[in-house]
Amino acid sequence: MRLNVNLFNVILTGVSFLFLFTAFQSASLASQNVLEAAAREGGGPAAVGIGYISLALVYASFATCNWFAPVVLMLLGHKYTMFAGALCYVLFVASFFEPHAWSLYLASLLNGLGAAILWTAQGAFITMCSDESNSNLHFSIFWALFQMWNQDQRFLECPHSCYMVTRHGVCILMEFVACQTSPRDYMSTCCHTFGRSFVLLRSKIMLAMLVPSGFTGLCATFQSSLFATCIGHTKAFGQNAKAYIGLTGVFIGMGEICGSLLVQLRRWIPSTGLLTIIGYPCALLSAFLCLTLLPTDSPMGDSERKTYFTPNAPGCMFVALLFGIVESVWNTQISVHLSTVFSAHEPDVAVSFSLFRCVQSIMAAVTFSYCNALELQWHVLLFVIWATAGLACFFYAHRAHLRNIHRTRLS
C-alpha cells in the first residue's frame, strides 16, 4: 500500500503539537504556583503575579514577532522553522527546573518568538501538503490531534510531571526532524517577503479576515481563562469549585475534537463560508448559558450573587463543550479559507497565517488585560458582538473570493 506522504506529514505534525502543548500548558498552568513555592523555599519575597506577567510577555512577543515570521520561514523552510519554534517552547518549559523571575521573563519572550514562527510554519506547511479537495480534512485532522492535550490535564499533578514535560519536549524535536518535506520550494528575498505583509493588509479579503481572527483570540481567552475563573469564584459550587476548573479543560478538549469532526460536513456543504454558521449559534448559546449559570460579578472575585439558573456542573461542562466546538470550527475554517485564497502564491500563505496569528494574539492579550475589570454581562456582550462581526466579515471575504474566481474564469 502506497504511503500518502502529505497525510503522514499532517498526522505527524498534529501528534507533535499534541506532545509539545501538553508540556507547555502544564508549565503555564502551574507557573504562578511553582514560582510562589520556589520563593517560599528560598525564603525570598513572594512572587506576586510573576506567572501572569510571564504569560503577558508571551502574548506581546508573539504579536510582535509574527511580522517577521514569514522571513524566518523563507530562510529556514517549513521543517526547520517548526523545529526552531518547538525548541523555544522546550526552553520555556526547561526554565521551571530552576525557577527565577528573570529567567522566566527571558524564556517567555523567547517563547513568543517560537510561537510566531511555529504557527506560521504550521499553517503554511499543511497548506503545502493540501489542495482544495482535502485542505478541510487536513486542517481538521491536525486540530483534532492537537487539541487532545486537554485530555492529558488529569496527569499534570503527577509527581514526575517535570520529567514528563522534558520527555515530551525531546520527543517533539525528534518528530520534527523526522518530518518529510515536499520538494517544492519558493525562492524570494527577505525584504520582499516582509513587504508582502503590508501588501496583503491592503487587500479587502485579508482585512475582512482579520475580524474573525480577532474573535478567535477573544474566544481563546474567554474559554481558557475567564470561564474557568468564573467557575472557581462561584461559591454555589462549594468545595468542588476548584476541581471543576480542571474538568472544564477536558470538556473543552472534547468540544475541540467534536468541532473538528463537524467540519467534515463539508462533504455535503459545498461552501466553506456556510460551515462557520455551525460555530455561530454555538457561540451564542454558550454565551447565553454562561450568563445564566454564573454570577455576573464572578470574573472579579468570589461571588454568592444569585443567578438565573442554579449553577450546576453538567450545565457548565456543556458550556465548555460548546466553547471547544466554537474555537475548533472557527480556527479550522479560517485556516482553510486562507490556504485556499492565497495558495496560488506560496509566500502569501505564510504571510496570511502570520497576520491571522498576530491579530489573534493581540486580541487575546487585550481581552486578558481586562478580564477581572468587567462584569460577566459585558464580557458576554463583547463576545456576541465580535462573533456577529466575525461571521459577517467571513462571509464578505468568502463572497469576494468567489467573485474573484468568477472574474478569472470569464477573462
HELIX and SHEET records of a PDB file:
HELIX    1   1 VAL A    5  GLY A   42  1                                  38    
HELIX    2   2 ILE A   50  CYS A   65  1                                  16    
HELIX    3   3 ALA A   69  ALA A   94  1                                  26    
HELIX    4   4 ALA A  101  MET A  128  1                                  28    
HELIX    5   5 SER A  135  PHE A  146  1                                  12    
HELIX    6   6 GLN A  147  PHE A  155  5                                   9    
HELIX    7   7 SER A  161  ALA A  178  1                                  18    
HELIX    8   8 CYS A  190  LEU A  201  1                                  12    
HELIX    9   9 LYS A  204  THR A  221  1                                  18    
HELIX   10  10 PHE A  222  LEU A  226  3                                   5    
HELIX   11  11 PHE A  227  HIS A  233  1                                   7    
HELIX   12  12 LYS A  235  ASN A  240  5                                   6    
HELIX   13  13 ALA A  241  LEU A  262  1                                  22    
HELIX   14  14 VAL A  263  ARG A  267  5                                   5    
HELIX   15  15 THR A  272  LEU A  293  1                                  22    
HELIX   16  16 SER A  298  MET A  300  5                                   3    
HELIX   17  17 ALA A  313  PHE A  342  1                                  30    
HELIX   18  18 GLU A  346  SER A  369  1                                  24    
HELIX   19  19 LEU A  376  LEU A  410  1                                  35    
END                                                                             
